[in-house]
C-alpha cells in the first residue's frame, strides 16, 4: 500500500523533460542494465508504484532520471520503487528515461484508460442487509464490490476500462439481473447476465504499418492528417524519427549502426492521437538487419513458438516396465494411470510426429513425483482419483518413477533441441501434497485451512484467492514467508538449469502473490543468460485486468487468454452467436495486452470440456459437463463439429500471440469435463473426419511458422458480419488474409478488390 511506503524525493537526480542532461552515451553497453525488453508501464488514474527490480538488474545503479512534468515522482529509500503521481493533461503515451552507468534507457508509460462509473441500485419493497455487485468487472466476487445505502439508494464507485462487462446484482445471497438495465448478454452456458457498457466505441481510424523505401523501414500512418505523437524504440533506447519526404504521416526509422552488437533485437513502435492509442508494431532484427524470413528466427524466438500441450500419462506408453497404476477398486479407470511416459514422447519425437505437425515447442504436464495412493476429493460427489495428472507433488524436483527418470528427461530435452524444438514444463508452486517434505517438515508454511467463520478454506477461488487450498490433502503454501519463496523459486531454477529447459507453464498463477513471480523471474534473469530465452506463461481464470497484472518485465511473458478462448468457443461452436462478439473480444485483448504480445491462444485445455464436444453437439452448454463425462459416452454427434474445430484452429494460428494445441485437438478427440477431456491420445485408425482435421491442422501450423506476417504482422479488420469475419496480417509486402464463414450457406464476400466465395462452416486463407 502507498501509505506503507517510505518515500522521499531524490531532487539531485531528477530533471524535467525540458532540461538538458549532459550524459555520455556510448553506442550500447556490453552488459545492459535491463534484461530483455522493458514492457510498458501502465499508469493508474491516481498513484502508480513501479518496482524497478522488474526492469533493472541493479536498480541502485540508476544515477539520474528524466520524467515529463505531468508525472511527478518520488523514490523509496532503497531506490527500488518509484511512486508516480499523475497530473493533469497527461498524454496517452510518455517516455520515462533512466541513466545507469553512463547509458540511457527509455521505458514507455501508458496513461490509464479507466473511467469513473457511479453504479446505483434503487431499494425496492424489501429491505436488504447487503447489496453487492458481481461480474467481469471484479472476477465475479461479490465481496469485492459492496454497495452503500443512502436514502434508499445503494451506490458504489467503479473505475473501469472501456468495454462491456457482464454482471449481476447480489441482494443478500440472491443473484439477480439488474432490473434497471435493459442491456443483457448470454453467459454462454444457457443463461443471461446484465451488460454494463463503459466508454464510447473507439472512432480512431488511424493505424500504423510498415513499408520499405530505399532500404529503410518506414512507419506509415493511415491518417494523412496525422497530428499525434509516435515513439520508436530499438531495444530500450528511444530512436529519433525523421519525417519521410516531408510527409506528416510517414516516418523513417534509422536502425542504429551498433544494433549488430546484439544477435537478436527488436524495434517497437507506438503511437497515439487525440482519439487514443493506435495499434503497435514489432520488428525483429538479427545482427542488426531486418528479418525477412522465419528461417532466420531460430529456436529461441518466443514469438514464433507453436506449443503442443500433453498430459504425459495420457499421451503414449513407451516403457511398460514403469507402469504402476493405483490398485484401488474405488478409483475409476478414467481417474487412474494409463502408462504414458517420457519414453513415449521420445518415441514420437524420433518418428517425427511433432515435426510433421509443425510443432516447435512441447509443453509437458508436471512430471515430479506424485503419491502412491489415491485421494478422495473434498466436494461432492467425493470421487477418488490418482495423481496421474502430476499436480499433487510429493517432491518438487524428483521425477515420478511412473513417468520416467532424470536421464530420460535429459535425453528428451537433448533430442528435442537437436530437432529445433523447445521443451517447457508445467511447474506447480501454489501447493504441495501433504506428504511433501516441504509441508511435513514445516507445517507452519501452509496457509490457514480453517477460517475464523468455521468454513474450510477450500476452493474459495476469489474471496480467498491467495490462501485457498485446492483440497484437504493439498496445503497451499504461505508466500508471505520469504523462506518459502526462496525454497520454491530455487527448486524451479534448479530444474531449468539441470535439464536445460526452455521455460515453464505456471499452474494457478493468480493464487500466488506477485512477490513470488518477481523473485523467480529475478533469479532467472541473474542466473540464466538472456540468450537462452526462457518463456514463462501463466494460467489464470479471471478478468483481463487480473490476467494482465501478472504479465510484464518482472513476472510472466504471457498468460493464457481464456477470455478470448471462451468467446471464440461460443462463436465458432454456436450458430446463433455473432462474429461481432469475437472481434470485440479480440480488440479487448489487444487493448489490455498489446498487438504483439506473448499471450497464449488455445484450442482447448485439460480443465475444460473439449471444444468439439460442444461444436459436434455431444455436449450442451447448459449441462454439467463433468457429470456428463461420468454418466455417458460423449462423442461427436454432428460431423459439422469437425469443420468448426478447424475454424477455431485457423483463428488461433492466424491471430497475434502464441498458438497452443491441446493434444488430441489436432484430430478432433472428444471429451466432456475432467477427466473425460483427458482421454488417451489416439494415433491410429483415424476416421475420415479426424484425418481431414489433422491434415488441416498440419497445413495451418506450417503456414504459421513460415509466414512472417502471421508472427510479426499488423492486424487489420477486412470484413465483419454476424456470420462472416475477415482480417489480414501484413509484414512489409507480405500479406495474409483470413476469411471465415460460420453460416450453413455459401457466402460471397468482397474483400479489398477480390470477390471470395466461401463454403459453409469453413475458412479461406489468401496469400499475397
Order of alpha helices (4+ residues) and beta strands (2+ residues): beta-beta-beta-beta-beta-beta-beta-beta-beta-beta-beta-beta-beta-beta-beta-beta-beta-beta-beta-beta-beta-beta-beta-beta-beta-beta-beta-beta-alpha-alpha-alpha-beta-beta-beta-alpha-beta-alpha-alpha-beta-alpha-beta-alpha-beta-alpha-alpha-beta-alpha-alpha-alpha-beta-alpha-alpha-beta-beta-beta-beta-beta-beta
